[in-house]
Amino acid sequence: MSDMRLAILDSDSGFVRVLVKRAGDLGWQLRRLEAAPRPEEFIAMRVNALVVDLALLGPGASEFLEHVSNTLPGLGVVVCTGRSSVSQRVRGLRSGADDWVTKPCHPEEVLARVEAVVRRRKQASARVDSGPLVAGDLEIRADQFQAFVRGTTIDLTRREFEVLELLAKAKGKVLQREEIYQAVWGYAMAHGDRSVDVFIRKVRLKLEQSSTDWSYIHTHFGVGYRFEPERRGGEEEYELPPIVTAEPELEGELDMELESELLARDLL
């Protein structure tokens, strides 16, 4: 991305030096910050991405993230910081961070995550002029990042909406899990990662609760998922029962642990 304008707010000189060199090799414009600027000063820099160690922002970190994110809706924010609790990561993500990387980490991964975040921001901006997608009782409004059933909004997170929109735009085509992950998360899916399955399950549940007469997302065993609005009553040719991965009494506990980690990483 030759139009990348990245600000780096981090006091780790060795890490920053490598990050600056790699970003410079990619042709990115850089602003290195050694102390937290006032929000007005940061806005005037006209960057479209920020890598930040929240330790430099002190107790006002959440307020800073929230202010710059609300003022610069196109800004991609990647937090790159030391060990943190789930509650800290969730608070940062909800305050405006798009991604979270825990140190020690490789600069190449950080830059790849920055690229993915900015790419998603650009895709979101391109949605503004698109019209609604209507399927069954469902109306998907990409310009609002919302889905509606008979005028009532469905409570979807941003990531859940992106998964739904991707499937709906495929118009009946089966999408593999790896395709979905690459398109929504912005990088390759790790072996054994169940993020796609967890998000599909959540989206499907919300759709079924809001639109009880229709079935929208269908599972293709060993392949992926297909979006096709079908009235309920017929047999589900491709739908499969849940896969049991643990003893019944432990399965719920394992799902809660997985979803807590996904919540911290990906804004469930």
C-alpha positions as CSV (number, residue, x, y, z in Angstrom):
1,M,0.0,0.0,0.0
2,S,2.0,3.0,-1.3
3,D,-0.6,5.4,0.2
4,M,-0.1,4.2,3.7
5,R,0.6,7.0,6.3
6,L,1.5,5.3,9.5
7,A,2.1,6.8,13.0
8,I,4.1,4.7,15.5
9,L,3.7,5.5,19.2
10,D,6.1,3.2,21.1
11,S,9.1,3.6,23.3
12,D,10.8,0.3,22.5
13,S,13.6,1.7,20.3
14,G,14.8,-1.6,18.9
15,F,11.4,-2.8,17.9
16,V,10.5,0.6,16.4
17,R,13.8,0.8,14.5
18,V,13.0,-2.5,12.7
19,L,9.4,-1.5,12.2
20,V,10.4,1.8,10.6
21,K,12.9,0.1,8.3
22,R,10.4,-2.6,7.1
23,A,7.7,0.0,6.6
24,G,10.1,2.3,4.8
25,D,11.0,-0.6,2.4
26,L,7.3,-0.9,1.6
27,G,7.2,2.8,0.6
28,W,5.0,3.9,3.6
29,Q,5.1,7.4,5.0
30,L,5.9,7.4,8.7
31,R,5.5,9.5,11.8
32,R,7.4,8.3,14.8
33,L,6.0,9.6,18.2
34,E,7.8,9.2,21.5
35,A,5.0,10.7,23.6
36,A,1.3,10.8,23.4
37,P,0.2,13.8,21.4
38,R,-2.9,15.8,22.1
39,P,-5.8,14.4,20.1
40,E,-6.0,17.6,18.1
41,E,-2.3,17.4,17.2
42,F,-2.7,13.7,16.2
43,I,-5.7,14.5,14.0
44,A,-3.7,17.2,12.2
45,M,-1.1,14.6,11.1
46,R,-3.6,13.1,8.7
47,V,-2.4,9.5,9.1
48,N,-4.6,6.6,8.2
49,A,-3.0,4.0,10.6
50,L,-1.6,4.0,14.1
51,V,0.5,1.4,15.9
52,V,0.4,2.2,19.6
53,D,1.7,0.8,22.9
54,L,-1.0,1.7,25.4
55,A,1.5,1.9,28.2
56,L,2.6,5.3,26.9
57,L,-0.9,6.6,27.1
58,G,-1.4,5.9,30.8
59,P,-4.8,5.9,32.4
60,G,-6.3,8.0,29.6
61,A,-5.6,5.3,26.9
62,S,-9.2,4.4,26.4
63,E,-10.3,8.0,26.1
64,F,-7.6,8.8,23.6
65,L,-8.5,5.8,21.4
66,E,-12.2,6.6,21.6
67,H,-11.6,10.3,20.7
68,V,-9.4,9.7,17.7
69,S,-11.5,6.8,16.4
70,N,-14.7,8.9,16.6
71,T,-13.0,11.9,15.0
72,L,-11.2,9.9,12.3
73,P,-13.5,7.0,11.4
74,G,-11.1,5.9,8.6
75,L,-8.2,5.4,11.0
76,G,-6.9,1.9,11.5
77,V,-5.6,1.3,15.0
78,V,-3.4,-1.7,16.0
79,V,-2.4,-1.9,19.7
80,C,1.0,-3.5,20.2
81,T,1.7,-3.8,23.9
82,G,2.9,-6.2,26.6
83,R,0.9,-8.8,28.5
84,S,-2.6,-7.8,29.3
85,S,-5.8,-9.2,30.7
86,V,-8.9,-10.1,28.7
87,S,-10.7,-7.2,30.2
88,Q,-8.0,-4.7,29.2
89,R,-8.0,-6.0,25.6
90,V,-11.8,-5.9,25.4
91,R,-11.8,-2.3,26.8
92,G,-9.2,-1.3,24.2
93,L,-11.0,-2.9,21.3
94,R,-14.3,-1.4,22.3
95,S,-12.7,2.0,22.6
96,G,-11.6,2.0,19.0
97,A,-8.7,-0.4,18.5
98,D,-9.1,-2.6,15.4
99,D,-6.5,-5.3,16.4
100,W,-4.3,-6.2,19.3
101,V,-0.9,-7.8,19.2
102,T,0.9,-8.9,22.4
103,K,4.7,-8.4,22.6
104,P,7.1,-9.9,22.0
105,C,6.0,-10.1,18.3
106,H,7.5,-9.9,14.9
107,P,7.4,-6.5,13.1
108,E,6.3,-8.3,9.9
109,E,3.2,-9.5,11.6
110,V,2.4,-6.1,13.0
111,L,2.7,-4.5,9.5
112,A,0.6,-7.3,8.0
113,R,-2.1,-6.6,10.6
114,V,-1.9,-2.8,9.8
115,E,-2.4,-3.6,6.1
116,A,-5.4,-5.8,6.9
117,V,-7.0,-3.2,9.1
118,V,-6.6,-0.4,6.6
119,R,-7.8,-2.6,3.8
120,R,-11.0,-3.4,5.7
121,R,-11.5,0.3,6.4
122,K,-11.2,1.1,2.7
123,Q,-13.7,-1.7,1.9
124,A,-16.1,-0.2,4.5
125,S,-15.8,3.2,2.9
126,A,-16.6,1.8,-0.5
127,R,-19.9,0.4,0.9
128,V,-21.4,3.8,1.5
129,D,-22.9,4.1,-2.0
130,S,-24.2,0.5,-2.2
131,G,-27.9,-0.2,-1.9
132,P,-29.4,-2.7,0.5
133,L,-29.3,-6.5,-0.1
134,V,-32.7,-8.1,0.5
135,A,-33.1,-11.9,1.1
136,G,-36.1,-13.5,2.7
137,D,-37.1,-11.3,5.6
138,L,-33.6,-10.0,5.8
139,E,-32.3,-6.6,4.6
140,I,-28.6,-6.0,4.8
141,R,-27.4,-2.4,4.8
142,A,-23.7,-2.3,4.1
143,D,-23.6,1.5,4.5
144,Q,-24.9,1.2,8.1
145,F,-23.1,-2.0,9.0
146,Q,-26.5,-3.3,10.1
147,A,-29.0,-6.0,9.1
148,F,-32.8,-5.7,9.6
149,V,-35.8,-8.0,9.7
150,R,-39.0,-6.3,8.9
151,G,-37.5,-2.9,10.0
152,T,-36.1,-4.2,13.3
153,T,-32.3,-4.2,13.6
154,I,-30.4,-7.4,14.4
155,D,-27.8,-6.9,17.1
156,L,-24.6,-7.9,15.2
157,T,-21.0,-7.0,16.0
158,R,-18.9,-5.5,13.2
159,R,-17.2,-8.8,12.6
160,E,-20.5,-10.8,12.6
161,F,-21.8,-8.3,10.1
162,E,-18.8,-8.7,7.8
163,V,-19.2,-12.5,7.9
164,L,-22.9,-12.2,7.0
165,E,-22.3,-9.7,4.3
166,L,-19.6,-11.8,2.7
167,L,-21.8,-14.9,2.6
168,A,-24.8,-13.0,1.3
169,K,-22.9,-11.4,-1.5
170,A,-21.7,-14.8,-2.7
171,K,-25.3,-15.5,-3.6
172,G,-25.6,-19.2,-3.1
173,K,-21.9,-20.0,-3.6
174,V,-20.3,-22.3,-1.0
175,L,-17.4,-20.4,0.7
176,Q,-14.6,-22.4,2.3
177,R,-13.7,-21.5,5.9
178,E,-10.2,-20.4,4.7
179,E,-11.8,-18.0,2.2
180,I,-14.1,-16.5,4.8
181,Y,-11.2,-16.0,7.3
182,Q,-8.9,-14.5,4.7
183,A,-11.6,-12.0,3.5
184,V,-12.9,-11.0,7.0
185,W,-9.8,-11.2,9.2
186,G,-7.4,-10.2,6.4
187,Y,-4.7,-12.9,6.8
188,A,-4.4,-16.7,6.5
189,M,-6.2,-18.9,8.9
190,A,-4.1,-20.9,11.3
191,H,-4.5,-24.7,11.4
192,G,-7.2,-25.7,13.9
193,D,-8.6,-22.1,14.2
194,R,-12.3,-22.3,14.9
195,S,-13.1,-18.6,14.7
196,V,-15.2,-18.9,11.5
197,D,-17.3,-21.7,13.0
198,V,-17.9,-19.7,16.2
199,F,-18.9,-16.6,14.3
200,I,-21.2,-18.5,11.9
201,R,-22.9,-20.1,14.8
202,K,-23.5,-16.7,16.4
203,V,-24.8,-15.1,13.2
204,R,-27.0,-18.1,12.4
205,L,-28.6,-18.0,15.9
206,K,-29.3,-14.3,15.7
207,L,-30.9,-14.6,12.3
208,E,-33.0,-17.6,13.4
209,Q,-34.2,-15.7,16.5
210,S,-35.2,-12.6,14.4
211,S,-36.5,-14.3,11.3
212,T,-38.2,-17.5,12.5
213,D,-39.7,-18.4,9.1
214,W,-36.5,-18.5,7.2
215,S,-33.2,-20.4,7.2
216,Y,-30.3,-18.5,5.7
217,I,-26.9,-20.1,6.4
218,H,-26.3,-23.7,5.5
219,T,-23.3,-25.9,6.4
220,H,-21.4,-28.0,3.8
221,F,-19.5,-30.6,5.8
222,G,-15.8,-30.5,5.2
223,V,-16.0,-27.5,2.9
224,G,-17.6,-24.4,4.4
225,Y,-20.9,-22.4,4.3
226,R,-23.5,-21.2,1.9
227,F,-26.0,-18.3,2.2
228,E,-29.4,-19.1,0.6
229,P,-32.7,-17.9,2.1
230,E,-35.1,-20.9,2.4
231,R,-38.5,-21.1,4.0
232,R,-38.5,-23.4,7.0
233,G,-40.5,-26.7,6.8
234,G,-38.3,-28.6,4.3
235,E,-35.4,-30.8,5.1
236,E,-32.0,-29.2,5.5
237,E,-29.9,-31.1,3.0
238,Y,-26.6,-29.7,4.1
239,E,-27.3,-28.9,7.8
240,L,-25.4,-31.0,10.2
241,P,-25.7,-31.6,14.0
242,P,-23.1,-29.9,16.2
243,I,-19.7,-31.6,16.3
244,V,-18.9,-32.7,19.8
245,T,-15.2,-32.0,20.6
246,A,-15.2,-32.7,24.3
247,E,-17.1,-34.5,27.0
248,P,-20.7,-33.1,27.2
249,E,-20.2,-31.6,30.7
250,L,-17.0,-29.8,29.5
251,E,-18.1,-28.6,26.1
252,G,-19.8,-25.5,27.3
253,E,-16.8,-24.6,29.4
254,L,-14.4,-24.9,26.5
255,D,-16.7,-22.8,24.3
256,M,-16.7,-20.1,26.9
257,E,-13.0,-20.1,27.1
258,L,-12.6,-20.0,23.3
259,E,-15.2,-17.2,22.9
260,S,-13.5,-15.1,25.7
261,E,-10.2,-15.2,23.7
262,L,-12.0,-14.4,20.4
263,L,-13.7,-11.5,22.1
264,A,-10.4,-10.1,23.1
265,R,-8.9,-10.6,19.7
266,D,-11.7,-10.0,17.3
267,L,-14.6,-8.2,18.8
268,L,-17.2,-10.8,19.1
